[in-house]
C-alpha cells in the first residue's frame, strides 16, 4: 500500500470512528434509541468516500429530509403493510433522483419512522441535526484527505 492509499485509509477510518462515536454519544445524551438514528451508513459513506456524489452536502441533507418526510407521511396516512412501506421507499428513491440528491443510506429513514411510529419532530431531531453533522464530517474528511494528498482521484 503506497503512502497516499495508507493516508486515505487512516483518515477514512478515523473520521468514520469519530462519527460513530459522536452518534452514539448524542443518542445517549438525548435519550433517543440508537435504532431511531439512521446515520451509521451515511457516516461510513462520507468518511470513506467524501467526494462521491452521494456524499455531497445537498445529497446528505436533502436525501434524509425527503426520506424522513415520506416516512412521516406514511405514519400519518393510516395505511400499513408491506406494499405501502415499499411504495414509500420507492417514492423516496424517485424524489431523491428527481431533485439530484440521491443518498442511498437515507433509504432506511422511512423504515425507521414506520417501525418506531415517530412523529414530525423527528424531521428536526435527529434527521436535520444529524444530517448537518454528517455533512460536516464529510467536509472534514474531504479536507483532511486533500491536506494529506490522499484524494480519491476520479470519484467526482
GIQUIKA-V623084 format. One record per pair of residues at least 4 apart in sequence whose ideal C-beta (glycine too) atoms are under 8 Angstrom apart, sorted by sequence separation. I is the first residue (numbers start at 1). J is the second residue. D is the distance in Angstrom with one decimal. If there is no record, write none. Layout:
I:J:D  I:J:D
This chain:
1:5:4.8  2:6:6.9  3:7:6.3  4:8:6.3  5:9:6.3  6:10:6.3  7:11:6.1  8:12:6.0  9:13:6.2  10:14:6.1  11:15:6.1  12:16:6.1  13:17:6.2  14:18:6.2  15:19:6.2  16:20:6.4  17:21:6.2  18:22:6.3  19:23:6.4  20:24:6.3  21:25:6.2  22:26:6.2  23:27:6.3  24:28:6.4  25:29:6.2  26:30:5.9  32:36:5.5  33:37:7.8  38:42:7.6  39:43:5.7  40:44:6.7  41:45:6.2  42:46:6.3  43:47:6.0  44:48:6.0  45:49:6.1  46:50:5.3  51:55:6.8  55:59:6.9  56:60:7.0  57:61:6.2  58:62:5.4  59:63:5.1  60:64:6.6  61:65:6.3  62:66:5.9  63:67:6.4  64:68:5.9  65:69:6.2  66:70:6.5  67:71:6.3  68:72:6.2  69:73:6.3  70:74:6.5  71:75:6.5  72:76:6.4  73:77:6.1  80:84:6.1  81:85:7.0  82:86:6.0  83:87:6.2  84:88:6.6  85:89:6.6  86:90:6.2  87:91:6.2  88:92:6.4  89:93:6.6  90:94:6.5  91:95:6.2  92:96:6.3  93:97:6.4  94:98:6.1  95:99:6.1  107:111:7.9  108:112:6.0  109:113:6.5  110:114:6.1  111:115:5.9  112:116:6.0  113:117:7.8  118:122:4.1  121:125:6.7  122:126:7.1  123:127:5.3  124:128:5.1  125:129:5.1  126:130:4.3  127:131:6.1  128:132:6.4  129:133:6.5  130:134:6.2  131:135:6.3  132:136:6.5  133:137:6.5  134:138:6.5  135:139:6.6  136:140:6.2  137:141:6.2  138:142:6.2  139:143:6.3  140:144:6.3  141:145:6.2  142:146:6.5  143:147:6.2  144:148:6.2  146:150:8.0  152:156:7.7  1:6:5.1  27:32:5.0  32:37:6.0  49:54:8.0  50:55:5.2  54:59:5.3  55:60:6.7  74:79:7.0  79:84:4.4  80:85:7.9  96:101:5.2  97:102:5.5  113:118:4.7  122:127:5.9  123:128:6.2  124:129:6.7  145:150:4.8  146:151:5.9  26:32:7.6  27:33:7.3  49:55:5.8  53:59:6.7  54:60:7.9  96:102:4.6  112:118:7.2  145:151:5.7  27:34:4.9  45:52:7.2  77:84:7.6  96:103:6.5  145:152:6.8  1:9:7.3  45:54:6.1  46:55:4.5  54:63:7.6  93:102:7.9  113:122:6.3  24:34:6.9  27:37:5.4  45:55:5.6  74:84:6.5  96:106:7.0  26:37:7.7  74:85:6.8  23:37:6.0  46:60:6.7  74:88:4.5  92:106:7.2  93:107:6.7  73:88:7.4  92:107:6.3  23:39:5.7  23:40:6.9  71:88:6.5  92:109:7.7  42:60:6.2  70:88:5.0  89:107:5.9  92:110:5.9  109:127:6.9  70:89:7.8  19:39:7.9  20:40:6.6  23:43:6.6  70:91:5.5  71:92:7.9  89:110:5.6  42:64:7.4  67:89:8.0  70:92:4.6  88:110:4.9  89:111:7.1  20:43:5.8  19:43:3.8  39:64:8.0  67:92:4.4  70:95:7.2  85:110:7.1  38:64:7.3  66:92:5.9  85:111:6.8  88:114:7.6  16:43:5.9  19:46:7.6  16:44:5.6  19:47:6.0  66:95:4.9  67:96:7.4  85:114:5.6  66:96:5.6  15:46:7.8  16:47:3.5  15:47:4.0  16:48:6.6  63:96:5.2  66:99:7.1  13:47:7.6  62:96:7.7  12:47:5.1  15:50:7.9  66:101:6.8  12:48:4.5  74:110:6.2  59:96:7.7  62:99:6.5  63:101:4.9  68:106:8.0  71:109:5.6  75:113:5.7  62:101:4.0  63:102:6.6  64:103:6.8  67:106:4.2  71:110:3.3  74:113:7.1  75:114:6.5  61:101:7.8  63:103:2.9  66:106:7.2  67:107:6.3  70:110:5.2  71:111:7.4  74:114:5.8  59:100:7.9  62:103:7.9  67:108:7.9  68:109:5.0  71:112:7.1  72:113:5.9  58:100:7.8  59:101:4.7  63:105:7.8  64:106:4.5  67:109:3.9  68:110:7.4  71:113:3.3  75:117:6.3  58:101:5.5  59:102:6.1  60:103:5.5  63:106:3.9  67:110:5.5  71:114:6.0  75:118:6.8  59:103:4.3  75:119:7.1  56:101:7.9  64:109:5.9  68:113:6.6  60:106:7.9  72:118:7.3  71:118:7.7  72:119:7.1  54:102:6.0  55:103:8.0  72:120:5.4  53:102:7.1  54:103:5.0  54:104:5.9  72:122:6.8  54:105:7.7  72:123:6.7  68:122:6.3  69:123:6.8  68:123:5.3  45:103:8.0  65:123:6.8  45:104:7.8  68:127:4.4  45:105:5.8  42:103:7.0  44:105:8.0  65:127:6.4  41:104:7.8  42:105:4.2  64:127:5.3  65:128:6.7  41:105:3.7  42:106:7.2  64:128:7.8  40:105:8.0  39:105:7.5  64:130:7.3  65:131:7.0  38:105:7.4  41:108:7.2  61:128:7.5  64:131:4.4  38:106:7.2  63:131:8.0  38:108:4.8  61:131:4.5  38:109:4.6  60:131:5.4  61:132:6.7  38:112:4.9  60:134:5.3  61:135:5.9  60:135:4.9  36:112:5.8  35:112:7.1  57:135:4.6  60:138:6.6  35:115:7.9  36:116:5.1  35:116:7.2  57:138:7.0  36:118:6.5  57:139:7.1  33:116:7.4  55:138:5.0  36:122:7.7  39:126:7.6  46:134:5.8  50:138:4.6  37:126:5.2  38:127:7.8  42:131:7.6  46:135:7.6  50:139:7.3  36:126:7.3  47:137:6.6  39:130:4.9  43:134:6.0  46:137:5.6  47:138:7.7  50:141:4.2  51:142:5.8  38:130:7.8  39:131:7.7  42:134:4.8  46:138:3.5  50:142:3.9  32:125:7.8  37:130:6.4  32:126:6.0  39:133:7.9  43:137:6.5  47:141:5.3  51:145:7.8  30:125:7.1  39:134:5.7  46:141:6.3  50:145:6.5  30:126:7.5  27:126:8.0  26:126:7.4  51:151:7.3  52:152:7.5  51:152:5.1  50:152:7.6  49:152:6.4  52:155:5.2  53:156:7.3  26:130:7.8  51:155:5.0  52:156:7.3  51:156:4.9  49:155:6.2  23:130:7.4  26:133:7.9  23:133:8.0  22:133:6.7  19:133:7.8  19:134:7.0  22:137:7.9  19:137:4.7  18:137:7.4  15:137:6.0  15:140:6.5  15:141:4.1  12:141:6.7  15:144:7.0  11:141:6.4  11:144:4.8  12:145:7.9  11:145:5.6  8:145:6.1  11:148:6.1  7:145:7.6  11:150:6.3  8:148:7.6  7:148:4.1  7:149:6.9  8:150:3.8  7:150:3.8  8:151:7.9  4:148:7.7  8:152:7.1  4:149:5.8  5:150:7.3  4:150:4.8  4:151:7.9
